[in-house]
């Protein structure tokens, strides 16, 4: 017992002498911001707490030093510094100053991650699965069967893949109805709905939407991008109302559908109008892509992150950690959210003021939270159907992709008591 005690004392003595902490900077000094999130997740998997240093050098990470962690940083090409405990204490002391907009948040458990995505191959990629794979963060793929089987409570965090929850197949009919991938997607969706006991795909998707709502209500974390955001709320608003035309579900839509929408069901949006034309590549007026004659050149398309109080508003501060506050815009089936249709209690975290668009929004529902991020791929401005997937080795410092990974780590944070 005495020898063990001596060994422990010697271990901590050496830690103090040669560096007791590992600091992973997230400012411009970082060679690979995206893989740095993967390192933090990996450290949590080893049962070691990670400090997320909000607004310190771009939202840096810090943990107790161990040679295995250092080795992992080297293997993955992540910039790190080994610092003594006095240096770590000095950083935390600096951050604790009431006049400084910084805060330490403890991450203590790796979140269990699920991605809602179809099992058949799609003619587009998904930014979240791309960056999770690149950062080496594990996830499970679930779809309608798993959701309706009640598997969501097994997970902490759920991402909604590029999806149309209204049962209109992304409104791709006018342009792509004769393409093999479109026909296969429709066939697979109809077969799944039938196997699950539904007459229509829209009914199946509504049941899925309600299960996801229950997941959030019970304390789950929901993250959605592109058309999954607005189609999710439109599906909730249209609960019990047929908004699908004959080419989507075999019978005409309800001619009074617009007047029957219930916006109280929605997470984020209100007072929007649905698109009733099958020839229009839009689900509703929420999306900014074709609204107000949006005309902007790619090199001039940016959105700005809001600054929040790290000490008083740690949640949006976590979600907005970045080494840049002005971020390149990117398009999608849902490029941006027209602010006129956003509920007043929704928190806007990123916006393009020139076009009255919100790009990045957040809210609470029940015991859980949701975050909607518009656009398809932060490093592929247009990303047309059939385009090759983005090679993230070319964008290791992508600020647009960092926002996704902020959401991935967010559920790992220990909840703090509300300050009074």
C-alpha positions in Angstrom: 0.0 0.0 0.0 2.9 2.3 0.8 4.5 1.6 -2.5 1.2 2.4 -4.4 0.9 5.7 -2.5 4.5 6.7 -3.4 3.8 5.9 -7.0 0.7 8.1 -7.0 2.6 11.0 -5.5 5.5 10.5 -7.9 3.0 10.5 -10.8 1.4 13.8 -9.9 4.8 15.3 -9.1 6.0 14.4 -12.6 2.8 15.8 -14.1 3.4 19.1 -12.4 7.0 19.2 -13.6 6.5 18.2 -17.2 3.0 19.4 -18.0 -0.2 18.4 -16.2 -2.7 19.4 -18.9 -3.2 19.2 -22.6 -4.6 22.3 -24.2 -6.2 22.0 -27.7 -6.4 25.5 -29.1 -9.2 26.3 -31.4 -8.1 29.7 -32.8 -6.1 30.1 -36.0 -3.2 28.1 -34.5 -5.2 24.9 -34.9 -4.2 22.8 -37.9 -7.4 20.7 -37.9 -10.4 22.2 -36.1 -12.7 19.4 -37.2 -10.6 16.5 -35.9 -10.0 18.4 -32.7 -13.7 17.7 -31.8 -13.1 14.0 -32.5 -10.2 14.1 -30.0 -12.4 15.6 -27.4 -15.0 13.0 -28.0 -12.4 10.2 -27.8 -11.1 11.6 -24.5 -14.6 11.5 -23.1 -14.9 7.9 -24.2 -11.8 7.1 -22.1 -13.7 8.4 -19.0 -11.8 11.6 -18.8 -13.5 15.0 -18.4 -12.9 17.7 -20.9 -13.1 21.4 -20.2 -14.6 23.4 -23.0 -13.1 26.9 -22.7 -15.9 29.0 -24.2 -14.5 32.1 -26.1 -11.0 31.3 -25.0 -8.9 31.1 -28.2 -11.8 30.2 -30.4 -13.4 27.8 -27.9 -10.4 25.6 -26.9 -10.5 22.2 -25.1 -8.4 21.2 -22.1 -8.0 18.0 -20.1 -5.5 16.2 -17.8 -2.4 15.2 -19.6 -1.8 11.6 -20.6 0.7 10.3 -23.1 -2.1 8.4 -24.9 -4.0 11.6 -25.5 -0.9 13.3 -26.8 -0.2 10.4 -29.1 -3.8 10.5 -30.4 -3.4 14.2 -31.2 -0.2 13.5 -33.2 -1.9 10.6 -35.1 -4.9 12.7 -36.1 -2.9 15.8 -36.9 -4.5 18.0 -34.2 -2.5 20.9 -32.8 -2.0 20.7 -29.0 0.1 22.1 -26.2 1.3 20.4 -23.0 1.0 23.0 -20.2 1.8 22.9 -16.5 -1.0 22.9 -13.9 -0.1 26.5 -13.0 -0.7 27.6 -16.6 -4.0 25.8 -16.6 -5.0 27.5 -13.4 -3.9 30.9 -14.8 -6.2 30.3 -17.9 -9.2 29.5 -15.7 -8.5 32.4 -13.4 -8.4 34.7 -16.4 -11.7 33.3 -17.6 -13.4 33.6 -14.2 -13.2 37.4 -14.3 -16.7 38.8 -14.3 -15.7 41.4 -16.9 -14.5 38.7 -19.4 -16.9 37.0 -21.7 -15.5 33.5 -21.1 -16.6 30.4 -19.2 -15.4 26.9 -18.5 -17.9 24.2 -19.3 -17.2 20.6 -18.2 -17.9 17.8 -20.7 -18.3 14.6 -18.9 -19.9 11.9 -21.0 -19.8 11.2 -24.8 -23.3 11.6 -26.2 -24.9 8.6 -28.0 -25.5 9.8 -31.6 -28.1 8.7 -34.1 -28.5 9.9 -37.7 -32.0 9.6 -39.3 -31.1 8.6 -42.8 -32.6 6.3 -45.5 -30.9 2.9 -46.0 -30.9 3.1 -49.8 -28.2 5.2 -51.5 -29.1 8.9 -52.1 -27.9 11.1 -55.0 -26.5 13.6 -52.5 -24.3 13.5 -49.4 -25.1 14.7 -45.9 -22.8 17.2 -44.2 -23.3 15.7 -40.7 -22.4 12.1 -41.6 -19.5 13.5 -43.6 -18.1 15.4 -40.7 -18.8 12.8 -38.0 -16.9 10.3 -40.1 -14.0 12.7 -40.7 -13.8 13.6 -37.0 -14.0 9.9 -36.1 -17.0 10.3 -34.0 -19.2 7.1 -33.9 -22.9 7.2 -34.8 -25.8 4.8 -35.6 -28.1 5.2 -38.6 -31.8 4.9 -37.8 -34.8 5.4 -40.1 -38.6 5.0 -40.0 -38.6 1.4 -38.7 -36.2 2.1 -35.8 -38.0 5.4 -34.9 -41.4 3.8 -34.8 -40.0 0.8 -32.9 -39.2 3.2 -30.1 -35.4 3.2 -30.3 -34.8 7.0 -30.0 -34.6 7.0 -26.2 -31.4 4.9 -26.5 -29.7 8.0 -27.9 -28.9 11.5 -26.6 -28.6 13.3 -29.9 -30.5 12.9 -33.2 -29.6 14.4 -36.6 -32.2 14.6 -39.3 -30.8 13.9 -42.7 -31.8 15.8 -45.8 -35.5 14.8 -45.6 -39.0 15.7 -46.6 -41.3 14.8 -43.7 -44.4 16.0 -45.7 -44.4 12.9 -47.9 -43.8 14.9 -51.1 -40.4 13.4 -51.9 -38.5 16.7 -51.6 -40.8 18.3 -54.3 -38.4 16.8 -56.9 -41.2 15.5 -59.0 -41.3 18.2 -61.7 -37.6 17.8 -62.6 -36.7 14.3 -61.6 -39.8 12.1 -61.8 -38.3 10.1 -64.7 -35.0 9.5 -63.0 -34.2 6.1 -61.6 -33.2 7.3 -58.2 -36.4 9.3 -57.7 -38.5 6.3 -58.7 -36.5 4.0 -56.4 -36.9 6.5 -53.5 -40.6 6.7 -54.0 -41.0 2.9 -54.3 -38.9 2.3 -51.1 -40.8 4.9 -49.1 -44.2 3.5 -50.2 -43.1 -0.1 -49.3 -41.8 1.0 -45.9 -45.0 2.9 -45.1 -47.1 -0.2 -46.1 -44.9 -2.5 -44.1 -45.4 -0.3 -41.1 -49.2 -0.3 -41.4 -49.8 3.1 -43.2 -51.8 3.8 -46.4 -49.6 6.8 -47.3 -46.0 7.9 -47.0 -47.2 11.2 -45.5 -49.0 9.3 -42.7 -45.8 7.3 -42.0 -43.7 10.4 -41.9 -46.2 12.2 -39.6 -45.9 9.3 -37.1 -42.1 9.5 -37.3 -42.3 13.3 -36.7 -44.4 12.7 -33.6 -41.9 10.2 -32.3 -39.1 12.6 -32.8 -41.2 15.3 -31.0 -41.6 12.9 -28.1 -37.8 12.3 -28.1 -37.2 16.0 -27.7 -40.0 16.4 -25.1 -38.3 13.8 -23.0 -34.9 15.6 -23.0 -33.4 14.6 -26.3 -31.2 16.9 -28.5 -32.4 17.4 -32.1 -30.3 18.8 -34.9 -31.6 19.2 -38.4 -30.2 20.8 -41.6 -31.6 21.9 -45.0 -35.1 20.7 -45.9 -35.5 18.5 -42.8 -35.9 21.8 -40.8 -38.9 23.4 -42.4 -40.5 20.1 -43.7 -40.5 18.9 -40.1 -42.5 21.9 -38.9 -44.8 21.8 -41.9 -45.6 18.2 -41.2 -46.5 19.1 -37.6 -48.6 22.0 -38.7 -50.4 19.7 -41.2 -51.3 17.0 -38.7 -54.4 15.4 -40.1 -54.5 17.6 -43.2 -53.8 16.2 -46.7 -51.3 18.6 -48.3 -50.0 16.1 -50.9 -51.2 16.3 -54.5 -52.2 13.2 -56.5 -48.7 12.4 -57.9 -47.4 12.1 -54.3 -50.1 10.0 -52.6 -52.7 9.0 -55.2 -55.4 11.5 -54.4 -55.8 15.3 -54.6 -54.7 17.5 -51.6 -57.3 19.1 -49.4 -58.4 22.4 -51.2 -58.7 24.0 -47.8 -55.4 22.7 -46.4 -53.8 26.1 -45.9 -56.6 27.3 -43.6 -56.4 24.1 -41.5 -52.7 24.4 -40.6 -52.1 24.5 -36.8 -48.9 26.5 -36.2 -49.1 25.9 -32.5 -47.7 22.4 -33.2 -44.5 23.8 -34.7 -41.1 24.0 -33.0 -39.8 27.1 -34.8 -42.1 28.6 -37.5 -45.5 30.2 -37.7 -47.9 31.9 -40.2 -46.2 30.4 -43.3 -47.9 29.3 -46.4 -47.4 25.9 -47.9 -46.5 25.5 -51.6 -49.5 23.8 -53.3 -47.9 23.5 -56.8 -46.1 20.2 -57.5 -44.1 22.2 -60.1 -42.6 24.5 -57.4 -39.3 23.3 -55.8 -40.4 24.6 -52.4 -42.3 23.2 -49.5 -43.4 26.5 -48.0 -42.7 30.2 -47.7 -40.3 29.6 -44.8 -37.4 29.0 -47.2 -35.4 31.9 -48.5 -34.0 30.2 -51.6 -36.6 31.6 -54.1 -38.2 34.2 -51.8 -37.9 37.9 -52.5 -35.9 37.4 -55.6 -32.8 36.4 -53.7 -29.9 37.3 -55.9 -26.4 37.2 -54.4 -23.0 36.1 -55.8 -21.3 33.2 -54.0 -18.3 35.4 -53.0 -20.7 37.9 -51.3 -22.9 35.4 -49.5 -22.1 35.4 -45.7 -23.9 35.1 -42.4 -22.9 36.4 -39.0 -22.9 34.6 -35.7 -24.4 36.4 -32.7 -22.3 36.9 -29.6 -23.8 35.6 -26.3 -22.8 35.9 -22.7 -20.7 32.8 -21.9 -21.5 33.1 -18.2 -25.2 33.8 -18.5 -26.1 32.1 -21.8 -23.7 29.1 -22.0 -25.9 27.0 -24.4 -26.0 29.4 -27.4 -22.4 30.3 -26.6 -21.4 26.6 -26.9 -23.3 26.3 -30.2 -21.6 29.4 -31.7 -18.0 28.6 -30.8 -15.8 29.4 -33.8 -12.6 31.1 -34.8 -14.6 33.3 -37.1 -17.9 35.1 -36.6 -18.5 35.9 -40.3 -19.1 32.6 -42.1 -19.5 31.7 -45.8 -23.1 31.1 -46.8 -24.2 28.0 -48.7 -27.4 27.0 -50.4 -29.7 24.1 -50.2 -33.3 23.2 -50.8 -33.7 25.3 -47.7 -31.1 28.0 -47.9 -32.3 30.2 -45.1 -35.3 30.9 -42.9 -37.3 34.0 -43.6 -37.4 35.8 -40.2 -41.0 36.8 -40.7 -42.0 33.2 -40.1 -39.9 32.5 -37.1 -41.7 32.3 -33.7 -40.8 35.1 -31.3 -39.4 32.7 -28.6 -36.9 31.2 -31.0 -33.2 32.2 -30.5 -31.5 33.3 -33.7 -27.8 32.5 -33.5 -26.7 33.3 -37.1 -28.3 35.6 -39.7 -27.9 37.3 -43.0 -29.5 40.8 -42.4 -29.3 41.8 -46.0 -31.9 39.2 -46.9 -33.9 39.1 -43.7 -32.7 35.5 -43.2 -31.9 33.5 -40.2 -29.3 30.7 -40.9 -28.9 29.1 -37.5 -31.7 28.9 -34.9 -32.3 27.2 -31.6 -35.0 26.6 -29.1 -36.3 24.4 -26.3 -39.2 22.0 -26.4 -40.3 20.1 -23.3 -37.1 19.0 -21.5 -35.0 18.9 -24.7 -33.7 21.3 -27.3 -33.6 21.6 -31.1 -31.3 23.4 -33.5 -32.0 24.1 -37.1 -29.2 25.0 -39.6 -30.2 25.9 -43.1 -28.3 25.0 -46.2 -27.0 21.6 -47.5 -23.1 21.6 -47.3 -21.0 24.4 -45.7 -18.2 23.8 -48.2 -20.2 23.2 -51.4 -22.1 26.4 -52.2 -24.7 24.9 -54.5 -24.3 21.1 -54.2 -26.6 19.9 -57.0 -28.2 16.5 -57.1 -25.5 14.0 -58.2 -22.5 16.1 -57.2 -19.6 14.2 -55.6 -19.3 14.4 -51.8 -17.1 17.0 -50.2 -13.5 16.0 -49.3 -13.1 17.4 -45.8 -9.3 16.9 -46.0 -9.5 20.1 -48.1 -11.4 22.0 -45.4 -10.0 20.9 -42.0 -10.7 24.4 -40.6 -14.2 24.9 -41.9 -16.2 27.3 -39.7 -19.4 26.2 -41.3 -18.7 22.6 -40.3 -17.6 23.6 -36.8 -21.1 24.7 -36.0 -22.3 21.1 -36.7 -19.7 19.7 -34.3 -20.6 22.2 -31.6 -24.0 20.6 -31.6 -22.5 17.1 -31.4 -20.5 17.9 -28.2 -23.2 20.1 -26.7 -25.1 17.2 -25.0 -21.9 16.2 -23.1 -22.0 19.4 -21.1 -22.8 19.2 -17.4 -25.9 21.3 -16.7 -25.2 24.2 -14.4 -27.5 25.7 -11.9 -29.2 28.8 -13.2 -27.5 31.9 -11.9 -29.5 34.4 -9.9 
